[in-house]
Amino acid sequence: DGQRIVTGSFDHTAKVWEAASGRELLTLRGHRSGITCVAFSPDGRQIATGSWDQMGKVWEAAGGHELLTLNGHSDQIDSVSFSPDGRRIVTGSSDHTAKVWEAANGRELLTLKGHSGGIDSVAFSPKGQWVVTGSADQTTKVWDAASGREPLTLEGHTTNVSAVAFSPDGQRIVTGSWDHTAKVWEAGSG
């Protein structure tokens, strides 16, 4: 709703701020290491965080209570995103995998394996049927969010793909890289 901002810090906390004034509203404590990524759920009721401690956490956004811990990665979590309906969470890790979790109970639904480098960025498509991952292996992959099948690999960057997003209509994917470029791809054909 644009009313709050969430930030993650190497001081092991995430903070929620009032967007209009910059006033601190909440401090989320529970990670044992620096927080590398944060995301609000689409309805604004939950916050997901990922950390160097290899854990993801889900928090109640109004009061800051920890709801879930997402355990399963073997290295730091570098990216996190909710599905558009808020029912799933995807995390990307330096362990070269992305995982899809059930947001209600933290159950692991899928492990997406295929990158040869850490996954720096993750996103769901607007309807939630696809996941896109950007990696230190210089590639972007598109995955079926239900089966884990990988129909597309996008190649063209010369270093880490650090940012990925779908267009609002789901027809295009944009990638950003440490190679100082952004690329726009057709989501259906690559």
Phi, psi and omega in degrees: 000000178077008183271338184227157175235139174244138178232149175243148187224158174289354175278012175078010180238159166243149180231145175250132186236150171283123186295322185290323187249340186080008180289135177287129180258321185212152167238126181261116182242136178165340176281153180260003181207183183299144178267124187259341184203150181217154176203139169276147169291158181304327180272359178076007184271341181229158175231136173250141177229151174230154191214166171296343180281009176073011181244148166254151177225150176240133186237151171280122191287334182283317184250347178084013180285137176287126182260318186214153167242131179259103181254136176161339177280152180253009176208180185300151175266125185253348183204149181210145178204145172271152169291159181302330179271358178076006185271344180228158176230140173244137176238143174243141189228159172292352176280009177077011179237159165243149179232142175252130185239152171279121186293333183288326186226358178079010180290133177286124181262320183213148165242123182262110183244136179164340177279151176256011176217172178300152180262114186268342185206144181218151175199149171270153171288164184302329178264358175082006183274345181233152170240138174245139180232139175245140191227161172294347177279009176077009181242162172238136179237145175249132185235146170287121186288348178264318186256339185084001178296144182248096182278339186221140166236127181257118182240140179164339176278156183252005173201192187313137170267105191260352180211137178221148176199149171269151170292158181303332178270358178076005184274340182227158174236137173246139179235144174238144188223159173295349178281010176074021178233157166240144180232145176247130186238149169286123185294328183284324187246341184081000000 
